[in-house]
Amino acid sequence: MFVLFLAILLLLGWLLWGELVYFFQSSQPLDLGRAEELTMRPLPDGAFVRVEGVARDMCIRAEVFSTKLRFLYLMGSELGARILIEGPDPGGQCLGAVERVFEGRLLDLAKTDRFDAVVHYYRENFSSAPRSGPLYILEQGVRPGQAWYYPLIMGLLLALAVTNFLLRRRARHRAAAAATEGETA
């Protein structure tokens, strides 16, 4: 049983590694600055960032676990155009462009296929979309420390594995002691 708990714990740790690392990050975002002033450089995958600028609504809507989302892209620079924004949908209609500060988790889209349909639509329907090279998505409003259930699940599994190990060890000691008593009697 201990080996099973340990295997599940290791598998979940591997699958949820990015979520766990993000949970324990600083709550101070890395400020990227204004979108129109961004220069081409690699951006940190899985970082909590802030960027300010004008974002155009791509008129893509999605519903994930009863949460309605919309997708936008930043305007103003080549790097800005490489940052897509996933945020709450304020009402279902396509809003054009909005100017504000966007904060959230930045993901390198080369490391996930979760947003492939959005990337394809963006590259096919918007002339400002980069045809090749890196793209990022900023999950607006996703802050470090919010997804408390990931470390909780990992902690519970670790506690179960340790408890199982200790109970098994105790049972072995009792069995060995009973065997020793049986031989001496």
N, C-alpha and C positions, 0 to 999 in steps of 0.2 A: 504494500500500500504506500509505503514511504517513497519508493521509486516512482510510482504512478504520480503522486503529488509533486515530486521533484521534477518529473518530466513535464507535467502540465505547467508548473511554475516557470520552468526554463522556456517552454514554447511561448507562453503568454508574455514573458519578459522580452523575448526576441520580437514578437509581433507588435508589442506596445512600447517598444523602446523609445520611439520618437515622442509619444504621448507622455511617457514618464519623465523624459528629459525636459520637455516643455513645461510640465507641471511645476518643476523645481526651479525654473528660470526666474530671473529678477522681474519684478513687476514694473520696472522702469523700461519703457520702450527705447529701442535704438532709433534715434531720429534720423531719417533719411533726408529730410529737408523738403523743399518744394519740388514737385514733379517736373516743372519746366527747367529746373537747375540740375537735375540728376545727370551725372556723366556715366558712360558705360563702364561697368565693373561688375564682377560677380557679387550677388547678394547672398547673405547667410540663410541657408535652408533651416526652417524650423525656429526662426528667431521672432521675438516679439518686437514689432517695428511700428513706427509712425511715419506717415508721409502726408504732405498737404498738397492739394491741387484740385484741378477740375477733372471729373470722371464722367464719361459718357455712358449712358445706359445702353446696354447691348440688346435690351428687350428680350432677354432670356430669363424665364422663370422656372423655378424648381420647387418641389415640396419634399422635404426630408423630415421624417418623423413629425408630421403635422406642423412643421415650421416652413413658412414660405420664404424663398430666397430669390434674389435677383443678382445679375452679373453686370459689372461695369468694367471699363478700362480707363486707365489714366491717360491724359493727354499732356503734351508739352515738351517731351524729349524722347529720344530713342529708347532710353532705359525706362522712362515712364510708360511708354506704350507696351512695354514687356510685362507690366504689372496689371493683372486682372484683379478685380475686387469682387468677392462674394459677400453679400450683406443681406440684411433683412429687407423683404419686399414691403414697401410702405402702402401698397394698395392695389397692385396688379397692373396699373397702367404704365406705359413706357414714358419716362419723365424727361428725356433729353439729356442734359448735362447738369451736374451738381458740383458745387465747390465746397470743400470741407476738409477737415483733418480726418484721415482714416487710420485707425489703430487696429492691430490684430496680428495673427500668426501668419508669417510669410512662408509659403511652401514652394520649392523648386518643382515645377511641373514635369521635369525630366525624371523625377524620382517617384512619380505616381501616375497611374492611368485613370484615376478617379474623375478627372475633368477633361478627358479626351474629346468628348462631344462639344464642350464649350470652346476648347482650343480650335477644333476644326471649324466651327461656326465663325469664330472670330477671324481666323485666317482667310476664310472663304468670302466673308461679307463686308470686311472693313479694309479700306485701302491703307490705313495707317498701321495695320497689323504687320509685325515682322514675319517674314516668310520662313525664316530659319533662325536658329540660335535659341538661347534660353528664354523661357517664359516663367513667370511666377504668379501665384495667386495669394492675395491677402485675404485671409478669413476674418472679415471685419467683426470686431467685438469679442473675439476669442482671446482671452487673457490667460497668462500663466496662473496656475492654482485653481482654476475653475473646475476642471474635470477631476475632482477629488476621488471619484469612484475607481479610477485606475489604480492609484497606490493602495486604496482600501482593499480591493480585490487581491492585489499581489500580497499585501500584508496578511490577509486572512488565509490565503493559500500557504504562505510561508509558516504561519502559526499552526495550521493543520499538519503540515509536513513535519515540523519539529515535534509537535505533540505526538504524532504517530510514531516517530523515531524513538522518543523517550519512553512511550508506553511499551513499545516492542522490546527495547533494551531492558526495561524493568521486568517484563515477562520472562525474558531469557535468564536474568539473574535469579528470579524466583524458581524457574525450572532447574537451573543449575544447583541452587541451594537445596531444593527438594530432592534432587538426585543424590547429592552428597549426603543428606540426612538418611535417605533410604539405604545407602551403602553402609553407613556406620551402624544402623540399627540391626 
